[in-house]
Amino acid sequence: MTKLLIQGDDFGFTKGVTYGIADAIDCGVLRNTGLFANMPAAALAAAMMKERPQVCFGQDFNIVSGKPCADPALIPHLVDANGDFIRSGVRLQDPLYETESGRRAMFPSAEVLIEIKAQYARFLELTGGRRPGYFHGHSLLHETYIEAIRQLSMETGIPFSMDIIRQKNVVSVADLLPLRQTDSLLKKEFNPLEQLQRNPLSALKGIAERILRQDCVWLVGHPGFLDAQLLDLTTLSIERIRDHEMMTSVWLKEWVQKEAIVLITYADLMNM
């Protein structure tokens, strides 16, 4: 019997993303989502958690969009003159990003840890002390970022998605059908036509039989509704409606039921 861990990232990014993720839960198969604790819509997202006990609510750490939770003076390498996080597209254009030593200079370990601890504290504040079900990274997964998340994971006992997926030998959908890495995706550039042409539902149908041959599969997407604020905050915007379409599709819901696929959460995975 195949188990499927379906994850939708960036809960609380904007109101559109937040309502889109909630809809993918209520009307679809989404069972895991991580909160962006530093964004203005985070309070709205946190308020939705108690009404959806079937979902594992984790935390997506974000150090490339919006305002930080820590004092900007404590993390000078992570923010611009306005106190906003430096966007990932800007980071990728910096020659320093091409080497490990350069990335470590751009993202000092101590500063990254200060910020993700501040975001974790904000999560607890928003949820009244409810701990996240898992930790997850966002966008640029460089060395100091992963190290900081792993350190906080060890300190709190909250699983880090990358590590628990590997430890439990979960197969990623991306490994069954490698995604086409386009220039705009790699460079964090906005290509609206390319995003509109994405069809994750069709791609999923194409590997349905391969998924059924696996014990446990990890499907990660970015479902959400599109709003104007999202266009200002990230290059990954329009394609979120395609991930929402996939996670709420009649085909996917009927396929899960027909094949007796078990939808699991990170809590379930930890107990396997």
Secondary structure, 3 states (H helix, E strand, C coil): CCEEEEEEEEECCCHHHHHHHHHHHHCCCCCEEEECCCCCCHHHHHHHHCCCCCCEEEEECCCCCCCCCCCHHHCCCCECCCCCECCHHHHHHCHHHHCHHHHHHHCCHHHHHHHHHHHHHHHHHHHCCCCCCCEECCCCCCHHHHHHHHHHHHHHCCCEHHHHHHHCCCEEHHHHCCCCCCHHHHCCCCCHHHHHHCCHHHHHHHCHHHHHCCCEEEEEECCCCCCHHHHHHCCCCCCHHHHHHHHCCHHHHHHHHHCCCEEECHHHHHCC
